[in-house]
Amino acid sequence: MLIASKYLNKNENYPFYRKFVGKSFSQLKYLITGLKIKDTQSGFKLFKRHVAFELFSLSQIKGWCFDVEILLLAQKTGYKVKEFPYQIIRY
């Protein structure tokens, strides 16, 4: 499973409030779940077909924060999750 992470791109500059809220959410998520993925809310996640079917069939959350549950299920079922940096292109 691949997931894009804006936090791995050191060239990206975000306003203070966005960094603060993002880091606060990450810390809270880690304290509750132990999940070490930095950017769970990234819109880009790539699954193998059978992995997606398995994880989404196990998931219970349908709304906000479903990403955290899917990634936690992936971790608990032994799937490897790899984060990679990406850069937002602004026009």
C-alpha distances in whole Angstrom, upper triangle without the diagonal:
4,7,10,13,17,18,17,19,22,24,24,27,26,29,30,30,26,25,27,26,22,23,25,22,20,22,23,20,19,23,22,19,18,15,14,12,14,14,13,15,13,14,11,7,6,5,7,10,11,8,9,13,13,11,13,16,16,16,20,19,20,21,21,18,16,13,14,14,11,9,12,12,8,10,13,12,11,7,6,5,6,9,11,14,16,19,21,24,27,30
4,7,10,13,15,13,16,19,21,20,23,23,26,27,27,24,23,25,24,20,21,23,21,18,21,23,19,19,23,23,20,19,15,14,11,13,12,11,13,11,11,8,6,5,7,9,13,14,12,12,16,16,14,16,19,19,18,22,21,21,21,20,18,16,13,14,16,13,11,14,14,11,13,16,16,14,11,9,6,5,6,7,11,12,16,17,20,23,26
4,6,10,12,11,13,17,18,17,20,20,23,24,24,20,19,21,20,16,18,20,17,15,19,20,17,17,21,21,18,17,14,13,9,10,8,8,10,7,8,6,4,6,9,12,15,17,14,13,17,17,15,16,20,19,18,21,19,19,19,18,15,14,11,12,14,12,10,13,15,12,13,17,17,16,13,11,7,6,5,6,9,10,13,15,18,21,24
4,7,9,9,10,14,15,14,17,17,20,21,21,18,17,20,19,15,16,19,17,15,19,20,18,18,22,22,20,19,16,14,10,10,7,9,9,6,8,6,7,9,12,15,18,20,17,16,20,21,18,19,23,23,21,23,21,21,20,18,16,16,13,14,17,15,13,16,18,16,17,20,21,20,16,14,10,9,6,5,6,6,9,11,14,17,20
4,5,6,7,11,13,11,14,14,17,18,18,15,13,16,16,12,13,16,15,12,16,18,16,16,20,20,19,18,14,12,9,7,5,8,9,6,9,9,10,12,15,19,21,23,20,19,23,23,20,21,25,24,22,24,22,22,21,18,16,17,13,14,17,16,13,16,19,17,17,21,22,21,18,15,12,10,6,6,5,6,9,11,14,17,21
4,6,6,8,10,8,10,10,13,15,15,12,11,14,14,11,12,15,14,13,16,18,17,17,21,22,21,20,17,15,12,9,7,10,10,8,10,11,13,15,19,22,25,27,24,22,26,27,24,24,28,27,25,27,24,24,22,19,17,19,15,16,20,19,17,19,22,20,20,24,25,24,22,19,15,13,10,8,6,6,7,8,12,14,18
4,5,7,10,8,10,10,13,14,15,12,9,12,13,9,10,13,13,11,14,16,15,15,19,20,19,18,15,13,10,7,7,10,11,10,13,13,15,18,20,24,27,28,25,24,28,28,25,25,29,28,26,27,25,25,23,20,18,20,16,16,20,19,17,19,22,21,20,23,25,24,22,19,15,13,10,9,7,9,10,12,15,17,21
4,6,9,9,12,13,16,17,18,15,13,16,17,13,13,17,16,14,16,19,18,17,21,22,21,19,16,13,11,8,9,12,14,12,15,14,15,17,20,23,26,28,25,24,28,28,25,26,30,29,27,29,27,27,26,23,21,22,18,18,21,21,18,20,23,21,20,23,25,23,21,18,14,12,8,7,5,8,9,12,16,18,22
4,6,6,9,11,15,16,18,15,13,17,18,14,15,19,18,16,19,22,21,20,24,25,24,23,20,17,14,12,11,15,15,13,15,15,17,19,22,25,28,30,27,26,30,30,28,29,32,32,30,32,29,29,28,25,23,24,20,21,24,23,21,23,26,24,23,27,28,27,24,21,18,15,11,9,5,6,7,10,13,15,19
4,6,8,11,14,15,17,15,13,16,18,15,15,19,19,17,19,22,22,21,25,27,26,24,22,18,17,13,14,18,18,16,19,18,20,22,25,28,31,33,30,30,34,34,31,32,35,35,33,34,32,32,30,27,25,27,23,23,27,26,23,26,29,27,26,29,31,29,27,24,21,18,14,12,9,10,9,12,14,16,20
4,6,10,13,15,18,15,14,17,19,17,17,21,21,20,22,25,25,25,28,30,29,27,25,22,19,16,16,20,19,17,19,19,21,23,27,30,33,35,32,31,35,36,33,34,37,37,35,36,34,33,31,28,27,28,25,25,29,28,26,28,31,29,29,32,34,32,30,26,23,20,16,14,10,10,8,10,12,13,17
4,7,10,12,15,12,11,15,16,14,15,18,19,18,20,23,23,23,26,28,27,26,23,21,18,15,14,17,17,15,17,17,20,22,26,29,32,34,31,30,33,34,31,31,35,35,32,34,31,31,28,25,24,26,23,23,27,26,24,27,29,28,28,31,33,31,29,26,23,20,16,14,10,9,7,8,10,11,15
4,7,9,12,10,9,13,14,13,14,17,18,18,20,23,23,23,26,28,28,27,25,22,20,16,15,19,18,16,19,20,22,25,29,32,34,37,34,32,36,36,33,33,37,36,34,35,32,31,29,25,24,27,24,24,28,28,26,28,31,30,30,33,35,34,32,29,25,23,19,17,14,13,10,10,12,12,15
4,6,8,6,6,10,11,10,12,15,16,16,18,20,21,22,24,26,26,25,23,21,19,16,14,17,16,15,17,19,22,25,28,32,34,36,33,31,35,35,32,32,35,35,32,32,29,29,26,23,22,24,22,22,26,26,25,27,30,29,29,32,34,33,31,29,25,23,19,18,15,14,12,11,13,13,16
4,6,5,6,9,10,11,12,14,16,17,19,20,21,23,25,26,27,27,25,23,22,18,17,19,17,17,20,22,25,28,31,35,37,39,36,34,37,37,34,34,37,36,33,33,30,30,27,23,23,26,24,24,28,28,27,28,32,31,31,34,36,36,34,32,28,26,23,22,19,18,16,14,16,15,18
4,5,5,6,9,10,11,12,14,15,16,18,20,21,22,24,25,25,24,22,21,17,17,19,18,19,21,23,26,29,32,36,38,40,36,35,38,38,34,34,38,36,33,33,30,30,27,23,23,26,24,24,27,28,27,28,31,31,31,33,36,35,34,32,28,27,23,23,20,20,18,17,20,19,22
4,5,5,6,8,10,10,12,14,15,16,18,20,21,22,24,24,23,22,21,17,16,18,17,18,20,23,25,29,31,35,37,38,35,33,36,36,33,32,36,34,31,31,27,27,24,20,20,23,22,22,25,27,25,27,30,30,30,32,35,35,33,31,28,27,24,24,21,21,19,18,21,20,23
4,5,5,6,8,10,11,12,14,15,16,18,20,21,22,22,21,20,18,14,13,15,13,14,16,19,21,25,28,31,33,35,32,30,33,33,30,29,33,32,28,28,25,25,22,18,17,21,19,19,23,24,22,24,27,27,27,29,32,32,30,28,25,24,20,20,18,17,16,15,18,17,20
4,6,5,6,8,10,10,12,14,15,16,18,20,21,20,19,17,16,12,12,14,13,14,17,19,21,25,27,31,33,35,31,30,33,33,29,29,33,32,29,29,26,26,23,20,18,21,19,19,22,23,22,23,26,26,25,28,31,30,29,27,23,22,18,19,16,16,16,15,18,18,22
4,5,5,6,9,10,11,12,14,15,16,18,20,20,19,18,17,14,14,16,15,17,20,22,23,27,29,33,35,36,33,31,34,34,30,30,33,32,29,29,26,26,23,20,18,22,20,19,22,24,22,23,27,27,26,28,31,31,30,28,25,24,21,21,19,20,19,19,22,22,25
4,6,5,6,9,10,11,12,14,15,16,18,18,17,17,16,13,12,13,12,15,17,20,22,25,27,31,33,34,31,29,32,31,28,27,30,29,26,25,22,23,20,16,15,18,17,16,20,21,20,21,24,25,24,27,29,29,28,27,23,23,20,21,20,20,20,19,22,22,25
4,5,5,6,9,10,10,12,14,15,16,16,15,14,12,9,9,10,9,11,14,17,18,22,24,28,30,31,27,26,29,29,25,25,28,27,24,24,21,21,19,15,13,16,15,14,17,19,17,18,22,22,21,24,26,26,25,23,20,19,16,17,16,16,17,16,20,20,24
4,5,5,6,9,10,10,12,14,15,15,14,12,12,9,10,11,12,14,17,19,20,23,25,29,31,32,28,27,30,30,26,26,30,28,25,25,22,24,21,18,15,18,16,15,18,20,18,18,22,22,21,23,26,26,25,23,20,19,17,18,17,18,18,19,22,23,27
4,5,5,6,8,10,11,12,14,14,14,14,14,11,12,13,13,16,19,21,22,25,27,31,32,33,29,28,31,30,26,27,29,27,24,24,21,23,20,17,15,18,17,15,18,20,18,18,22,23,22,23,27,27,26,25,22,22,19,21,20,21,22,22,25,26,29
4,5,5,6,8,10,11,12,13,12,12,12,10,10,10,10,13,16,18,19,22,24,27,29,30,26,25,27,27,23,23,26,24,21,21,18,19,17,13,11,14,13,11,14,17,15,15,19,20,19,21,24,24,23,22,19,20,18,20,19,20,21,21,24,25,29
4,6,5,6,9,10,10,10,9,9,8,7,8,8,10,12,16,17,17,21,22,26,27,28,24,23,26,25,22,22,25,23,20,21,18,20,18,15,12,15,13,10,14,15,13,13,17,18,16,19,21,21,21,19,16,17,15,17,17,18,20,20,24,25,29
4,5,5,6,9,10,9,10,9,11,9,11,12,13,16,20,21,21,24,25,28,30,31,27,26,29,27,24,25,27,25,22,23,20,23,21,17,15,17,16,13,16,18,16,15,19,19,18,19,23,23,22,21,19,19,17,20,20,21,23,24,27,28,32
4,5,5,6,8,9,10,11,12,12,13,12,14,17,20,22,21,25,25,29,30,30,27,26,28,26,23,23,26,23,20,20,18,20,18,15,13,15,15,12,14,17,15,14,18,19,18,19,22,23,23,22,20,21,19,22,22,24,25,25,29,30,33
4,6,5,6,7,7,9,9,10,11,9,11,14,17,19,18,21,22,25,26,26,23,22,24,23,19,20,22,20,17,17,15,18,16,13,10,12,11,8,10,13,11,10,14,15,14,15,19,19,19,19,16,18,17,20,20,22,24,24,28,29,33
4,5,5,4,5,6,9,9,11,11,13,16,19,20,19,22,22,25,27,27,23,23,25,23,20,21,24,21,19,19,18,21,20,17,13,15,14,10,12,14,12,11,14,15,13,14,18,18,18,17,16,17,16,19,20,22,24,25,29,31,34
4,6,6,8,10,12,13,15,14,17,19,23,24,23,25,26,29,30,30,26,26,28,26,22,24,25,22,20,20,19,22,21,18,15,17,16,13,14,17,15,13,16,18,16,16,20,20,21,21,19,21,20,23,24,26,28,29,32,34,37
4,6,8,11,13,14,16,14,16,19,22,23,22,25,24,27,29,28,24,24,25,23,20,21,23,19,17,17,16,19,18,16,13,15,14,11,12,15,14,11,14,16,14,14,18,19,20,20,19,21,20,24,25,27,29,29,33,34,38
4,5,9,11,13,14,12,15,18,20,21,19,22,21,24,25,24,21,20,22,20,17,18,20,17,15,15,15,18,18,16,12,13,13,9,9,12,10,7,11,13,11,11,14,15,16,17,15,18,18,21,23,25,27,28,32,34,37
4,6,9,11,14,13,16,18,21,21,20,22,21,24,26,25,21,22,24,21,18,20,22,19,18,19,18,21,21,19,15,16,14,11,12,14,11,9,12,13,10,11,14,15,16,15,14,16,16,20,22,24,27,28,32,34,37
4,6,8,11,9,13,15,18,18,16,18,18,21,23,22,18,18,21,19,16,18,20,17,16,17,17,19,19,17,13,14,11,8,10,11,8,6,10,10,8,10,13,13,13,12,11,13,13,16,18,21,23,25,28,30,34
4,6,9,9,13,14,17,17,16,18,18,21,23,23,20,20,23,21,18,20,23,20,19,21,20,22,21,19,15,16,13,11,13,13,10,9,13,12,10,12,15,14,14,12,10,11,11,14,15,18,21,23,26,29,32
4,6,6,10,10,14,13,12,14,15,18,21,21,18,18,21,20,17,18,21,20,18,20,18,20,19,17,14,14,11,9,12,12,8,9,12,11,10,13,15,14,13,11,8,9,8,11,12,15,18,19,23,25,29
4,6,9,9,13,13,13,16,18,21,24,24,21,20,24,23,20,21,24,23,20,22,20,21,20,17,14,15,12,11,14,14,11,13,16,15,14,17,19,18,17,14,11,11,8,10,11,13,15,17,21,23,26
4,5,6,9,10,11,14,16,20,22,23,20,19,22,22,18,19,23,22,19,21,18,19,17,15,12,13,10,10,13,13,11,13,16,15,15,18,20,19,17,15,12,11,8,10,10,11,13,14,18,20,24
4,6,9,10,9,13,14,18,20,21,17,16,19,19,15,16,19,18,15,17,14,15,14,12,9,9,6,6,10,9,8,10,13,12,13,15,17,17,15,14,11,12,10,12,13,14,16,17,20,22,25
4,6,9,10,13,15,19,21,22,19,17,20,20,17,16,20,19,16,17,14,14,12,10,8,9,6,8,11,11,10,13,15,15,16,19,20,21,18,18,14,14,12,14,14,14,15,15,18,20,23
4,5,7,11,14,18,19,21,18,16,20,20,17,17,21,21,18,20,17,17,15,13,11,12,9,10,14,13,11,15,17,16,17,20,21,21,18,17,13,13,10,11,11,10,12,12,15,17,20
4,6,10,13,16,18,20,18,15,18,20,17,16,20,20,18,19,17,15,14,13,12,12,9,12,15,13,13,16,18,17,19,21,22,22,19,18,15,15,12,13,13,11,13,12,15,17,19
4,7,10,14,15,18,16,14,17,19,16,16,20,20,18,21,18,17,17,16,14,14,11,13,15,13,13,16,17,16,18,21,21,20,17,16,13,12,10,10,11,10,12,12,15,17,20
4,7,10,12,14,12,10,14,15,13,13,17,17,16,18,17,16,17,16,14,12,9,12,13,10,10,14,14,12,14,17,17,17,14,13,10,10,9,10,12,12,15,16,18,21,24
4,7,9,12,10,9,12,14,13,13,16,17,17,20,19,19,19,19,17,15,12,15,15,12,12,15,15,12,15,18,17,16,13,12,10,10,10,11,14,14,17,18,20,23,26
4,6,8,6,6,9,10,10,11,14,15,15,18,18,18,19,20,18,15,13,15,15,11,11,14,13,10,13,16,14,14,10,11,10,11,13,14,17,17,21,22,24,27,29
4,6,5,6,9,10,11,12,14,16,16,20,21,20,22,23,21,18,16,18,17,14,14,16,15,12,15,17,14,14,11,11,12,13,15,17,20,20,24,25,27,30,32
4,5,5,6,9,10,11,12,14,16,19,20,19,22,23,21,18,17,19,18,14,15,18,15,13,17,18,15,16,13,15,15,16,18,20,23,23,26,27,29,32,34
4,5,5,6,9,10,11,13,14,18,19,19,22,24,22,18,17,19,17,14,15,17,14,12,15,16,13,14,12,14,15,17,20,22,25,26,29,30,32,35,37
4,5,5,6,8,10,11,12,16,17,18,20,21,19,16,14,16,14,10,11,13,11,8,12,13,10,11,8,11,11,14,17,19,22,23,26,27,30,33,35
4,5,5,6,8,10,11,14,15,15,17,18,17,13,12,14,13,9,11,13,11,9,13,14,12,14,11,13,13,15,17,19,22,22,25,26,28,31,33
4,6,5,6,9,10,13,15,15,18,20,18,15,14,16,14,11,13,15,12,12,15,16,13,15,13,16,16,19,21,23,26,26,29,29,31,34,36
4,6,5,6,9,12,14,15,18,20,18,15,14,16,13,10,12,13,9,9,13,12,10,12,11,14,15,18,20,23,26,27,30,31,33,36,38
4,5,5,6,10,12,13,15,17,15,11,11,12,9,6,9,10,6,7,10,10,9,11,10,13,13,16,18,21,24,24,28,28,31,33,36
4,5,5,8,9,10,13,15,13,10,10,12,9,7,10,12,9,10,14,14,12,15,14,16,15,18,20,22,25,25,28,28,30,32,35
4,6,8,11,11,15,17,16,12,14,15,12,10,13,14,11,12,15,14,13,16,15,18,18,21,23,26,28,29,31,31,34,36,39
4,7,10,11,15,16,15,11,13,13,10,9,12,11,8,10,13,11,11,14,14,17,17,21,22,25,28,29,32,32,35,37,40
4,6,8,11,13,11,8,10,10,7,7,10,10,8,10,13,12,12,15,15,17,17,20,21,24,26,27,30,29,32,34,37
4,6,9,12,11,8,11,11,8,9,13,12,11,14,16,15,15,19,19,21,20,23,24,27,29,29,31,31,34,35,38
4,6,8,7,5,9,9,7,9,12,12,12,14,16,16,17,20,19,21,20,22,22,25,27,27,29,28,31,32,35
4,7,8,6,10,11,10,11,14,15,14,16,19,19,20,22,21,23,21,23,23,26,27,26,28,27,30,31,33
4,6,6,9,11,11,12,15,16,16,18,20,21,22,24,23,24,22,24,23,25,26,25,26,25,28,28,31
4,6,8,9,10,12,14,15,16,18,19,20,22,24,23,23,21,22,21,23,23,23,24,23,26,26,29
4,5,6,7,9,10,11,13,15,16,17,19,21,19,20,17,19,18,20,21,21,23,22,25,26,29
4,5,5,6,9,10,11,12,14,15,16,18,17,18,16,18,18,20,21,22,24,23,26,28,30
4,5,5,6,8,10,11,12,14,15,17,15,15,13,15,14,16,18,18,20,20,23,25,28
4,6,5,6,9,10,11,12,14,15,14,15,12,15,14,17,19,20,22,22,26,27,30
4,5,5,6,9,10,10,12,14,14,15,13,16,16,20,22,23,25,25,29,30,34
4,5,5,6,9,10,10,12,11,12,11,14,15,18,20,21,24,24,27,29,32
4,5,5,6,9,10,11,9,10,8,11,12,15,17,19,22,23,26,28,32
4,5,5,6,9,10,10,11,10,13,14,18,20,22,25,26,29,32,35
4,5,5,6,9,9,11,11,15,16,20,22,24,27,28,31,34,37
4,6,5,6,5,7,8,11,13,17,20,22,25,26,30,32,35
4,6,5,6,7,8,11,13,17,20,22,26,27,31,33,37
4,5,8,10,11,15,17,21,24,26,29,31,34,37,40
4,6,9,11,15,18,21,25,27,30,31,35,37,40
4,6,9,13,16,19,23,25,29,31,34,37,40
4,6,10,13,16,20,22,26,27,30,34,37
4,7,10,13,17,19,23,25,28,31,34
4,7,10,13,16,19,21,25,28,31
4,7,10,13,17,19,22,25,29
4,7,10,13,16,19,22,25
4,7,10,13,16,19,23
4,7,10,13,16,20
4,7,9,13,16
4,6,9,13
4,6,10
4,7
4
